[in-house]
């Protein structure tokens, strides 16, 4: 991926920053093409049984659970707060190794990923924690990265090392799970190489689609969790592709003297005629549903989240927060010197909302086409229709997993959870699941408590713990009884089955493709609708189930699924987890943590 801007204006003096413009914008993340089908290294040595790190396993003959390569992929992250202007508006952001979006993590299926995190958020001091979205964390439940649930936060100035298996393959991402930090820029992509379902020739790498807020994240949370109904649903100021887009500085609020520059620039991607290109789409935003499309080019969907699917063609991909879709795009046979607009747009309310909903990038075939400036191509009619009228994911009938897994037709237990919105006892607007709004205790991770034999928490109803006991599987019916907006529902530790979804209420019988229902880790619960999930209880732990809209989980839209508590007691949790809690406790003994929301953000 390259980066260009056209007609850039002279930059005004950067107030309170000595960094040059080139560092503030051009220094943003460029994710290069992934030139090999898997990592092949000599240090560490990559094993290649039968020619592949994963040996004879394929997408359609192997239940998608991992091989063991014995290879450790090591990364070292330093988290800081610095000024950046990804769209031309200068703001303080959270960075990993000085980068937004954060660095790419890359591994082979079955590798061990090890990430050492240095928390340098010391002025003012903040804790942090990183969640590795979509990984099952079997045998490493304590590495899920959720403060107050699987760990204590990493204290300011402290270091913590996450170690876990790349147990699924495809495209995913990581992000802070501490309060609202994720909305401040602490997000990055992960690619795990695995068996191909459909061949392609060029891997263009990840495309992060993110709504973008100019206001500091903690200020937004104070507005969201407040008594003022007019501030609980903030609009993003922009929409970005891989951390970039233009912003019209004339739209800055009256009295805002923040340095701002027009024509910051948009990304561009070079394609090759007739060749097949893999794009790894990730909605890593805070609130905005994303509608992705490429003018003049069809897309073939080959995976949703970490689940390869039977390929199907489309001209628009719908992504709720946290969702990923891998698509293959064939280069046009005779594009000449033409270029084409890549679009990712946030639908209007009530589906979603943004003050500047349209993000752009350029698809080009020759440098001559790029030099002509931005394309004037038109969007597909299917894109404009979907943007206006379709606030839901592709129908379950067309999203068929490549490897079939049949859920238990008669799960031992079923629970219905109703989502509502209203004022809590102190008059603050909150989200509720079965009448309870979630709030975390950073100093008492539920997993560590359950491991010590404490699996009932009557004194802490705000932890929203739903104990599913020793059941081999269970079904959850989610009913969206709140305002008429969708919720991207994410469950940690599992790819859940989606048996049915739609408007109104479930009839109690309809199951779409019972022999092989769709599986994924995030799905859009429709406005005024329902979703029927089923989980195979094969991963003892304390797993968050929540809306992935940052402001909704900050407002309490979350429950903890307590799975096989008797087996949690047998987990061999390493002593470093208790030590990190002692470190966090030492920090909180001398500092007051301003926990104004649920404590968790976009998990």
Protein Blocks (a to p, Z undefined) as FASTA:
>chain_A
ZZddehiacddddehiabdfklmmmmpccddddfbfbdcdfbdcdddeehianlmacfkl
cccbdddehpacddddddddddddfkopacddddeehiacdddddddehiacddddddfb
fbccdddddddehiaogoilmlnopghkloccddehiacddddddfbgcjdddddfehjl
mmnopacddddddddfbdcfbdgbjaddddddfbdfklmmmmmmccbfklmmccdfbdce
ehiacddfklpcghiacdcdehkbpcdddddehiacddddddfbfklccddddehiacdd
fbehjbccdddddfbdcddehiacdddddddfblojadcdddddddddfkbccfblbccd
dddfbfklmmnopafbdcdfklmmmmmmmccdddfklmccfbacdddfbdfbdcdddddd
dddfkopacddeehiacdddfklcfklmmmnopabdfklmmnopacehjafbdcdddddf
bdcdddddddehiacddfbgcehjaehlacghkllpcddfbdcddehiacddddddfbgc
ddddddfbfklmmnopacdddehkllmmmpccdfklmmmmmmmmmmmmmcccddfbnopa
cZZ
